[in-house]
Amino acid sequence: MIEIAGLRKGYRRLRGGTHRALDGFDMLVEPGQVHGFLGPNGSGKTTTLRALLGLVRADAGEMRILGHSSPSALPQVIGRVGAIVESPQFFGNFSGRRMLSLLATAGGVPQTRVEEVLAQVGLRERGKDIIKTYSLGMKQRLAVASALLKAPELLILDEPANGLDPAGIREMRELVRALAAQGVTVLISSHILGEIQLICDSVTIISRGRRVLAGPVSGVLDDFDRGDFRIRVSDLPRAAQALSAAGVAVTAAPDHLVAHRVTEPARLTELLGGQGLWISELSPLTPDLESVFLRLTDTAPASGEAKQVDDSVLPPAPPSALNEFTVQPEVPR
Ligand SMILES: Nc1ncnc2c1ncn2[C@@H]1O[C@H](COP(=O)(O)OP(=O)(O)OP(=O)(O)O)[C@@H](O)[C@H]1O
């Protein structure tokens, strides 16, 4: 559905030089998937989506959307793609239904779609109310409804859960899953990692304009499973000593131990029990997307400190290249 290879985009800095927002970024989104696009603030997610949709010009790289080159062949394919990359501006004094009706007329979409998309996003009951009375979550759903008018095969959502409360996030999750069940491929950018883990089949993680990881969510988590187990036991120092002596790698925390690369947890109970050390807890520490993300994007702040994550700088461009952005030749096909 989406193929991106070697995408580059630099923004000129006011104080000279180029900020490398995308630095040879690659992404592949397969049909029928909900694909999460994860990255820290400023890592290049929105720039990627804007470049893909022809809203900003890339310096180099290849992009295909539904098999067509982007941006050159976008007009042929854009009718099959729904996207919310920038918050759409709605007329606050219009009802949701009237707003969608106007957008349907403008987009040459039959009016029958208006009721269908209102139902799809769960806004049929409130369709008659004016938009400025909508909650943020309802406005987000109206935005999704507007992107669904043309019954897209591919839906691109940039941070759809931004600003939503837990109930709103849950509604958005259910909506995305329902769309996926109807066969819509969804690309969803977010930094709400738990959310992505819950709704996505596969992910791409971007850091400093480059892909640092891609694959099915389950595979990603398995790859990062280090076989760590948390052990609570009455005498921590003695238990740590016993485990180390038996060749088990172990780290001590104030109230527990973590044993690493454990393949047979029963051996830990046997080993400690054999020395009169009784385990009160033995639990696997399975990785979640958040720990994988923090490790790969190097954005875990030290305690009490905010981490600088957006620091890719190129040397100043020569004067001739100081246009709006640095244009590099297209990569030949
Ligand atoms: N129009 C612009 N002019 C100059 N720099 C820009 C422009 N748009 C984005 N950038 C810079 O490019 C980098 C990537 O920005 P982008 O918005 O793509 O990141 P993002 O991953 O979407 O971040 P966030 O999660 O915070 O929305 C950032 O350093 C940003 O400041």
The ligand as an SDF file (V2000), in Angstrom:
LIG
                    3D

 31 33  0  0  0  0  0  0  0  0999 V2000
    8.4000   23.7330    7.7740 N   0  0  0  0  0  0  0  0  0  0  0  0
    9.4680   23.4120    8.5140 C   0  0  0  0  0  0  0  0  0  0  0  0
   10.5450   24.2310    8.5340 N   0  0  0  0  0  0  0  0  0  0  0  0
   11.6360   23.9100    9.2560 C   0  0  0  0  0  0  0  0  0  0  0  0
   11.7660   22.7880    9.9910 N   0  0  0  0  0  0  0  0  0  0  0  0
   10.7290   21.9320   10.0120 C   0  0  0  0  0  0  0  0  0  0  0  0
    9.5290   22.2080    9.2760 C   0  0  0  0  0  0  0  0  0  0  0  0
    8.6770   21.1620    9.4720 N   0  0  0  0  0  0  0  0  0  0  0  0
    9.3060   20.3090   10.3070 C   0  0  0  0  0  0  0  0  0  0  0  0
   10.5300   20.7650   10.6180 N   0  0  0  0  0  0  0  0  0  0  0  0
   11.5190   20.0990   11.4690 C   0  0  0  0  0  0  0  0  0  0  0  0
   11.7450   18.8110   10.9430 O   0  0  0  0  0  0  0  0  0  0  0  0
   11.8670   17.8550   12.0040 C   0  0  0  0  0  0  0  0  0  0  0  0
   10.8410   16.7640   11.8190 C   0  0  0  0  0  0  0  0  0  0  0  0
    9.5490   17.3210   12.0770 O   0  0  0  0  0  0  0  0  0  0  0  0
    8.2210   16.4720   11.9760 P   0  0  0  0  0  0  0  0  0  0  0  0
    7.0880   17.4190   12.2210 O   0  0  0  0  0  0  0  0  0  0  0  0
    8.2270   15.6920   10.7200 O   0  0  0  0  0  0  0  0  0  0  0  0
    8.4110   15.4740   13.2020 O   0  0  0  0  0  0  0  0  0  0  0  0
    7.3450   14.5360   13.9060 P   0  0  0  0  0  0  0  0  0  0  0  0
    8.0140   13.2180   14.0590 O   0  0  0  0  0  0  0  0  0  0  0  0
    6.0470   14.5840   13.1890 O   0  0  0  0  0  0  0  0  0  0  0  0
    7.2290   15.2380   15.3240 O   0  0  0  0  0  0  0  0  0  0  0  0
    5.9740   15.3410   16.3330 P   0  0  0  0  0  0  0  0  0  0  0  0
    5.7630   13.9760   16.8830 O   0  0  0  0  0  0  0  0  0  0  0  0
    6.4960   16.2910   17.3640 O   0  0  0  0  0  0  0  0  0  0  0  0
    4.8160   15.8770   15.5600 O   0  0  0  0  0  0  0  0  0  0  0  0
   11.7100   18.6460   13.3020 C   0  0  0  0  0  0  0  0  0  0  0  0
   12.9950   18.9760   13.7710 O   0  0  0  0  0  0  0  0  0  0  0  0
   10.9800   19.8830   12.8810 C   0  0  0  0  0  0  0  0  0  0  0  0
   11.3290   20.9650   13.7140 O   0  0  0  0  0  0  0  0  0  0  0  0
  1  2  1  0
  2  3  1  0
  2  7  2  0
  3  4  2  0
  4  5  1  0
  5  6  2  0
  6  7  1  0
  6 10  1  0
  7  8  1  0
  8  9  2  0
  9 10  1  0
 10 11  1  0
 11 12  1  0
 11 30  1  0
 12 13  1  0
 13 14  1  0
 13 28  1  0
 14 15  1  0
 15 16  1  0
 16 17  2  0
 16 18  1  0
 16 19  1  0
 19 20  1  0
 20 21  2  0
 20 22  1  0
 20 23  1  0
 23 24  1  0
 24 25  2  0
 24 26  1  0
 24 27  1  0
 28 29  1  0
 28 30  1  0
 30 31  1  0
M  END
$$$$
